[in-house]
Amino acid sequence: MAGLVHGRLAASDDAPARGEEVRRLAAARGVVVEEILSGRLEAPVDYVQDEDEWVVLLAGGATLTVGGETMTLAAGDWVYLPSGLAHTLVRTEPGSRWLAVRIGPD
């Protein structure tokens, strides 16, 4: 089958000790799917993105602040972040793994 692509998600022990590593898994028609591997953060990280983003925490734990609300996330928790919405990744547990789907403008 032409264009078939497959792979395997990383294991939690593939995550960096500090910071984050982003791996692009697929992209088509304005949609990008990424795997994010998180280690311990040196400091909170602020984001404002041009695309809508849906993220699910596959493993580990994290704290995210969105619109003044702080959320403690565990494996299985997901968040939809519309484009332009400021948010801060406050804390991640080492070995945390995310799946992110970015949706570009129509």
Backbone as a ProteinNet text record, in pm:
[ID]
protein_1_A
[PRIMARY]
MAGLVHGRLAASDDAPARGEEVRRLAAARGVVVEEILSGRLEAPVDYVQDEDEWVVLLAGGATLTVGGETMTLAAGDWVYLPSGLAHTLVRTEPGSRWLAVRIGPD
[TERTIARY]
84.7	0	89.6	75.2	156.7	122.7	225	204.2	182	181	160.9	281.5	253.4	357.9	314.2	407.1	373.3	494.8	474	583.4	536.7	614.9	583.6	611.5	521.1	543.8	660.8	726	840.4	796.4	890.5	867.8	899.5	845.1	868.4	1016.5	1094.8	1237.4	1315.3	1248.8	1311.4	1308.5	1232.2	1219.4	1351.2	1379.4	1501	1491.2	1604.2	1604.9	1549.2	1577.4	1531	1475.2	1374.6	1317.7	1224.2	1201.9	1110.2	1170.6	1124.2	1160.9	1030.6	1020.3	900.4	934.9	853	871.3	747.1	765.4	652.4	622.5	497.2	456.5	387.9	307.5	234.8	187.5	169.1	115.9	42	-80	-157.9	-274.9	-306.9	-425.3	-441.2	-333	-339.9	-342.1	-324.4	-322.2	-182.7	-126.1	3.9	-14.7	39.3	34.5	177.3	194.6	327	323.5	436.6	458.3	554.6	521.2	606.6	653.9	785.3	846.6	898.7	858.8	893.6	980.7	1084.1	1163.9	1126.1	1208.6	1183.7	1208.6	1118.7	1134.1	1224.3	1310.4	1396.1	1314.4	1212.6	1124.6	995.9	887.6	763.5	785.6	707	719.9	586.5	591.2	471.3	452.4	326.1	292.4	174.2	177.1	62.2	81.2	-8	12.5	-83.9	-40.8	-120.7	-224.6	-211.5	-305.1	-385.7	-502.7	-574.1	-491.5	-496	-418.5	-499.2	-501.1	-560.9	-446.1	-428.7	-320.8	-378.4	-323.5	-358.9	-229.5	-231.8	-117.3	-127.1	-32.1	-33	25.9	126.5	194	253.4	265.2	327	226.2	272.7	189.2	240.1	151.2	189.5	94.2	140.2	57.4	57.5	-62.3	-81.2	-171	-136.8	-221.3	-277.4	-410.2	-479.6	-583.8	-574.4	-673.6	-689	-578.3	-582.6	-623.2	-660.7	-698.9	-582.5	-547.8	-440.7	-501.1	-448	-494.4	-380.5	-409	-314.1	-358.5	-272.9	-306.8	-239.2	-312	-260.1	-282.4	-222.5	-236.3	-383.8	-415.5	-552.6	-624.4	-574.5	-636.3	-598.7	-695.4	-668.6	-721.7	-666.7	-703.1	-710.5	-813.5	-824.2	-787.3	-690.3	-640.1	-662.5	-760.7	-782.8	-662.7	-645	-533.9	-541.3	-424.6	-416.9	-438.8	-474.3	-498.2	-365.2	-328.8	-204.2	-217	-113.1	-110.1	34.3	50.1	182.8	194	298.6	332.7	418.5	361.7	425.6	521.6	478.9	558	528	629.3	609	686.8	630.6	704.7	801.2	923.2	1015	950.8	968	911.1	768.1	716.9	581.6	580.6	470	454.5	318.7	317.6	197.6	175.8	51	17.9	-51.6	-1.4	-57.1	-107.4	-224.2	-280.6	-300.3	-228.4	-237.8	-322.9	-417.3	-509.7	-493.9	-443.8	-419.4	-548	-536	-653.6	-722.5	-855.3	-932	-899.2
-117.4	0	124.2	208.1	328.8	426.1	488.2	588.8	535.7	404.5	346.9	378.8	427.6	458.4	399.2	337.3	285	296.9	279.1	289.9	247	279.4	244.2	365.9	392.6	501.2	466.2	567.8	549.3	495.5	439.5	396.9	514	510	619.7	639.9	532.9	549.3	608	633.4	703	854.2	902.9	1047.1	1104.9	1229.5	1293	1312.8	1321.6	1345.1	1484.2	1580.6	1718.2	1771	1856.6	1918.6	1825.4	1857.4	1778.5	1747.2	1637.4	1597.8	1575.3	1635.9	1623	1541.2	1438.2	1352.3	1362.7	1405.3	1413.2	1272.1	1231.6	1097.5	1098	1200.1	1207	1349.4	1381.7	1512.4	1499.5	1554	1553.7	1650	1720.7	1805.6	1901.3	1963.2	2061	2003.2	1871.2	1805.4	1745.6	1768.8	1713.4	1633.9	1512	1427.5	1415.4	1445.8	1442.3	1360.9	1300.8	1237.5	1328.1	1358.9	1445.4	1363.5	1361.6	1291.8	1397.2	1387.5	1490.8	1435.4	1513.2	1489.9	1595.5	1615.7	1720.4	1856.5	1951.2	2086	2168.8	2248.7	2340.8	2457.1	2497.2	2609.4	2593	2655.3	2649.4	2700.3	2646.9	2683.3	2741	2864.5	2931.8	2903.3	2883.3	2857.3	2943.3	2988.1	3042.9	2993.5	2907.2	2842.7	2893.6	2884.8	2929.3	2826.4	2703.2	2597.2	2554.5	2496.1	2427.2	2303.8	2262.5	2145.7	2063.1	1933.4	1836.9	1749.9	1740.4	1658.5	1561.9	1441.2	1341.8	1295.6	1285.6	1236.1	1083.5	1017.5	871.8	806	869.1	814.1	928.4	910	1010	1106.8	1227.2	1328.8	1466.6	1565.5	1702	1801	1924.5	2034.7	2140.3	2183.7	2279.6	2391.8	2515.5	2628.9	2687.1	2699.1	2751.7	2851.5	2974.6	3075.6	3094.5	3086.9	3105.7	2981.7	2874.3	2748.9	2650.9	2593.4	2494.9	2355.1	2272.9	2135.3	2039.6	1940.1	1832.2	1715.3	1674.9	1571.8	1439.9	1331.3	1195.6	1122.3	1005.6	926.7	910.6	938.4	929.3	1062.5	1164.3	1296.3	1367	1440.1	1515.6	1656.7	1745.1	1886.8	1934	2012.7	2078	2224.6	2272.2	2408.9	2482.7	2570.3	2645.6	2734.4	2763.8	2850.1	2983.7	3037.8	3167.7	3165.9	3049.6	3041.4	3023	3120.4	3111.6	3001.9	2921.4	2816.3	2792.6	2739.5	2717.8	2574.4	2508.3	2376.2	2401.8	2375.8	2410.7	2302.2	2175.3	2064.4	1938.1	1855.7	1722.4	1621.4	1503.3	1394	1338.4	1305.4	1241.7	1116	1098.1	982.1	1002.6	1124.9	1150.9	1144.2	1092.7	1080.7	1135.9	1212	1278	1241.1	1248.1	1244.7	1376.4	1450.6	1582.1	1580.2	1636.1	1651.7	1800.8	1855.2	1997.4	2011.3	2104.3	2123.4	2266	2277.5	2407.8	2477.9	2603.6	2680	2615	2631.2	2575.8	2647.1
0	0	0	-99.6	-110.8	1	58	160.5	300.6	315.5	448.5	536.5	656.3	752.9	885.4	955.7	1088.8	1178.8	1306.8	1402.4	1539.4	1638	1776.1	1862.2	1956.8	2051.5	2141.9	2193.6	2282.5	2417.8	2489.4	2627.4	2720.2	2839.2	2934.6	2963.8	2962.1	2992.1	2874.7	2760	2647.7	2665.5	2763.2	2785.1	2835	2799.9	2851.2	3002.6	3068.8	3213.6	3245.6	3158.7	3177.5	3046.1	3056.6	2937.5	2862.5	2735.7	2654.8	2518.8	2461.7	2326.4	2249.9	2132.3	2049.6	1926.5	1899.8	1783.2	1694.5	1571.7	1477.1	1427.2	1440.7	1399.2	1263.2	1235.9	1109.5	1085.9	957.7	921.2	788.8	783	660.2	673.7	565.5	557.3	675.9	718.3	826	966.6	977.7	1108.6	1130.8	1249.1	1286.1	1414.5	1415.9	1535	1587.8	1715.9	1777.1	1905.5	1935.7	2065.5	2140.5	2264.8	2346.8	2466.1	2485.9	2599.2	2695.4	2820.6	2919.1	3030.1	3061.3	3181.1	3282.8	3379.5	3479.4	3413.7	3437.3	3382.4	3472.2	3411.2	3486.6	3540.5	3463	3499.5	3420.8	3464.3	3386.2	3243.8	3150.1	3009	2962.3	2908.6	2858.6	2709.8	2670.4	2530.5	2487.9	2363.5	2292.1	2149.6	2103.3	1974.5	1868.6	1742.8	1629.4	1586	1634.9	1597.5	1719.3	1694	1800.4	1835.3	1961.6	2003.2	2102.6	2079.6	2171.8	2219.3	2352.1	2407.3	2510	2510.9	2611.6	2677.5	2808.5	2883.1	2886.2	2822.7	2813.5	2937.1	2995.9	3114.5	3194.3	3324.4	3410.6	3468.8	3495.3	3555.2	3518.8	3525	3488.9	3554.1	3564.4	3610.4	3501.3	3462.9	3355.1	3406.9	3373.8	3408.2	3279.3	3273.7	3155.3	3203.4	3155	3191.2	3340.6	3414.4	3558.6	3636.8	3568	3634.4	3628.2	3742	3747.7	3745.1	3655.4	3640	3670.3	3752.1	3775.4	3688.8	3596.4	3499.1	3533.9	3512.3	3528.9	3397	3383.9	3261.7	3225.9	3100.3	3051.7	3045.7	3115.2	3111.6	2981.2	2925.4	2803.5	2816.7	2730.5	2730.8	2585.8	2555.3	2424.5	2443.1	2367.2	2379	2246.5	2238.3	2114.6	2082.2	1955.5	1914	1987.3	2019.9	2086.2	2235.9	2292.9	2437	2510.8	2591.7	2668.6	2773.8	2785.5	2887.9	2930.5	3051	3108.1	3155.8	3110.4	3162.4	3285.7	3402.1	3528.6	3574.5	3560.4	3612.9	3532.7	3513.2	3456.4	3539.4	3553.2	3615.2	3511.6	3551.8	3457.8	3399.6	3269.1	3201.7	3154.9	3164.3	3115.8	2963.3	2909.3	2764.7	2724.4	2616.6	2565.7	2419.9	2376.4	2235	2206.6	2109.1	2075	1931.7	1911.1	1777.5	1755.5	1659.2	1625.3	1499.3	1505.2	1394.3	1343	1218.3	1159.9	1119.7	1081.2	1040.6	921.8	916.7	803.6	674.5
[MASK]
++++++++++++++++++++++++++++++++++++++++++++++++++++++++++++++++++++++++++++++++++++++++++++++++++++++++++

